[in-house]
Amino acid sequence: WSKLADKYRVREYVIDRCGEQYVNKIYGIYNSAIEIDYSLLPKSFVLKTTNSCATNIIVKDKNILNIKETNHKLNKWLKFPYGELTGQLHYTQIEPLIIAEKFMEQTKKSEQSLIDYKFFCFNGVPKYVVIYSDREENTHNYSVMVYDMDWNAYPEFVNSRCPISDIIPRPGALEEMISIASRLSEPFPFVRVDLYLINGSPIFGEMTFTPAQCTATYYSKEGEKELAKLLKLKKGRKYE
């Protein structure tokens, strides 16, 4: 879990199982913000830490970036005990690092947030995909919709506290995305595999074994019960 929740080390696993074309380009990996040479980075990029959640800085124009403030924020995130404070102890085993990677856009309108395709997979079989759209940077504010693998929508599965998004068209690369999620999730009784679509091609986001530490953040009671029926643990079997 620690290796695959690590936003840097997971890349090796994705490349091995699916191919290098599905991972985003990395410009640099750093132990501390002081190591970042911003002159070597392109105009637009993303900074993130490896050991936490919602610790991303989207830089659309580095010429107007407050580097001192950015470095302070990154170094603070590196020291933040995310795993302990959220009860997700596998995050405590992740080496805290900073990644600089390519800024991804799914449309020409860079002000629009990326759409997250979050596949809930059980023993290597994706069953539902939760779509996040209209997401605010570094927040848990977004619109939500749930689909099955035939692209039937389940608004009744969405927690009433969450904004429900409009139905979006079935992605042309859906079958490819399902295949990627299947290959990545195959060894595990449950994992969520996050993907993006960039110019029609899937790009890996992350793997999450304890999404929101539970499902109640965006699932209704009906949705939670449906997921519970899908989780099958074999008696006596140990999962690494």
C-alpha positions, -999 to +999 in steps of 0.1 A: +000+000+000+028+024+009+046+020-024+015+024-045+001+053-025+034+070-030+029+094-059+065+089-071+072+052-065+038+041-080+051+051-114+073+021-117+043-002-110+021+016-136+049+014-163+055-023-155+018-033-157+005-009-184+032+011-201+052+043-199+027+062-221+002+063-192+023+082-167+027+120-167+061+135-175+083+144-145+107+174-145+123+168-111+121+151-077+134+170-046+140+163-009+133+199+000+119+230-017+153+247-016+165+221-042+141+233-068+157+253-096+127+272-110+148+284-140+150+249-153+112+244-152+089+253-180+064+282-178+036+258-166+040+228-143+026+212-111+043+207-078+031+181-054+043+161-024+045+123-024+030+114+010-003+132+014-035+143-002-045+176-018-010+190-016-007+203-051+004+236-065-007+243-100+016+268-117+002+282-149+028+310-152+060+307-131+068+344-140+041+355-115+048+327-089+057+338-054+086+314-049+092+322-013+056+315-004+055+283-026+086+269-010+073+276+025+041+258+017+059+228+002+083+224+032+053+226+056+035+198+037+066+176+038+065+177+076+028+173+079+019+140+096-009+132+072-009+094+078-011+097+116-037+124+117-060+106+093-055+070+105-040+059+072-008+044+085+005+033+052+012+070+044+036+071+073+059+047+054+062+070+024+094+091+020+083+128+018+095+142-015+084+170-039+076+162-075+076+187-104+056+173-133+039+184-165+008+206-163-020+187-178-049+202-197-079+183-211-092+213-231-078+245-245-096+264-217-069+261-190-092+277-164-113+245-164-103+219-139-094+184-150-121+157-147-111+129-124-122+094-133-120+074-101-125+037-107-136+016-077-121-018-083-127-051-065-103-080-071-092-065-104-127-057-117-138-020-120-174-018-109-181+019-106-164+051-116-169+083-096-165+115-116-152+147-100-156+178-121-156+216-114-130+210-087-114+238-068-077+236-064-065+219-032-100+215-018-127+188-015-152+211-033-164+194-066-194+181-084-199+144-084-216+117-104-214+079-103-215+056-133-212+018-139-190+003-166-219+006-191-220+043-184-254+042-166-256+070-141-265+066-104-273+100-089-290+081-060-255+068-050-243+104-044-243+118-009-270+145-007-244+170+007-224+168-026-233+188-057-245+164-084-229+170-118-247+169-151-244+137-171-213+138-192-209+118-225-194+083-223-156+088-229-143+074-262-114+058-243-136+042-216-127+006-225-090+015-224-094+031-190-113+001-177-084-021-189-058+001-172-078+000-139-082-037-142-045-044-146-035-021-118-060-033-093-057-071-101-037-080-069-060-063-044-094-070-029-101-033-032-084-002-046-094+030-063-076+038-095-077+075-106-072+084-143-074+115-164-082+120-201-057+143-219-065+148-256-085+116-255-057+095-240-057+081-204-031+093-180-026+078-145-034+099-115-030+078-083-040+046-065-060+050-032-066+021-008-086+042+017-105+068-003-115+096+020-109+071+048-144+058+040-169+063+013-194+085+031-178+117+018-195+113-016-216+081-014-252+079+000-262+050+023-276+032-007-243+036-026-223+024+005-244-007+007-239-015-030-201-012-025-202-033+006-218-062-013-189-061-038-161-065-013-152-102-010-124-112+014-113-148+013-112-163+047-076-169+059-060-152+029-034-126+036-030-096+013+003-078+009 
